[in-house]
Amino acid sequence: MRTVHPDKIYREIIWFCSSYLLKSGPEATRTIINSVFSEWASINNDYPSPFSWVDSRDSEQCDWLWNAMQVRCVGTPLNPLTPEQKYWFACATFDNWEGWNEQQVQFLLENNPRRNRAKFTQVSFQAPRIQHKAILLDELKSAREQQKRRDERADGSVPLKLSGKIHKQLESIARSRGVLPKKLLNEMIEQAYHDLVATRQNSQIDSR
């Protein structure tokens, strides 16, 4: 997967659209714009805010959403640089997703025998992309709630607010080490606590 900087993405999109439209002529340009607008309106009407339950500013939530979609065969061959970029990539991927093919459905059912097979096989008057999007959102929301409950039971975690500067620094360090920011922060705090305990024990020994 290749890594793409946000500024480069915007420049490439603008360059491609401008170049293509300039070559197409005014009449074709109007047709293309109207077609794109109509398609976008249809997609937006079906699911205007599919991930409204995810905070685009929360790195842990964005990382979770991106990974959860990937393991469900919904993704893109690009590698977002930041958690927020992962959120918007996930939204764009969802908007343009046409649903699972037969091989992907078979893989999902075999990979998780507890999945409700009826949801994938029942006859529906909806287009596959609409039916599959509903299934995907239902799975993602359920999985997120289960994850939150597991985390709360495991360590009784409490919300921790970081300044914008510290949050960016934490994300940079986490990316360089290939771990999630939350996991890195937990490891750093645990290490600092162990160091503190060791220092106190050594001080007590020296004072005897």
Rosetta blueprint (number, residue, H / E / L):
1 M L
2 R E
3 T E
4 V E
5 H L
6 P H
7 D H
8 K H
9 I H
10 Y H
11 R H
12 E H
13 I H
14 I H
15 W H
16 F H
17 C H
18 S H
19 S H
20 Y H
21 L H
22 L H
23 K H
24 S H
25 G L
26 P H
27 E H
28 A H
29 T H
30 R H
31 T H
32 I H
33 I H
34 N H
35 S H
36 V H
37 F H
38 S H
39 E H
40 W H
41 A H
42 S H
43 I H
44 N H
45 N H
46 D H
47 Y L
48 P L
49 S L
50 P L
51 F L
52 S L
53 W L
54 V L
55 D L
56 S L
57 R L
58 D L
59 S H
60 E H
61 Q H
62 C H
63 D H
64 W H
65 L H
66 W H
67 N H
68 A H
69 M H
70 Q H
71 V L
72 R L
73 C L
74 V L
75 G L
76 T L
77 P L
78 L E
79 N E
80 P E
81 L L
82 T L
83 P H
84 E H
85 Q H
86 K H
87 Y H
88 W H
89 F H
90 A H
91 C H
92 A H
93 T H
94 F H
95 D H
96 N H
97 W L
98 E L
99 G L
100 W L
101 N L
102 E H
103 Q H
104 Q H
105 V H
106 Q H
107 F H
108 L H
109 L H
110 E H
111 N H
112 N L
113 P L
114 R L
115 R L
116 N L
117 R H
118 A H
119 K H
120 F H
121 T H
122 Q L
123 V L
124 S L
125 F L
126 Q L
127 A L
128 P H
129 R H
130 I H
131 Q H
132 H H
133 K H
134 A H
135 I H
136 L H
137 L H
138 D H
139 E H
140 L H
141 K H
142 S H
143 A H
144 R H
145 E H
146 Q H
147 Q H
148 K H
149 R H
150 R H
151 D H
152 E H
153 R H
154 A H
155 D H
156 G L
157 S L
158 V L
159 P L
160 L L
161 K L
162 L L
163 S L
164 G H
165 K H
166 I H
167 H H
168 K H
169 Q H
170 L H
171 E H
172 S H
173 I H
174 A H
175 R H
176 S H
177 R H
178 G L
179 V L
180 L L
181 P H
182 K H
183 K H
184 L H
185 L H
186 N H
187 E H
188 M H
189 I H
190 E H
191 Q H
192 A H
193 Y H
194 H H
195 D H
196 L H
197 V H
198 A H
199 T H
200 R H
201 Q H
202 N H
203 S H
204 Q H
205 I H
206 D H
207 S H
208 R L
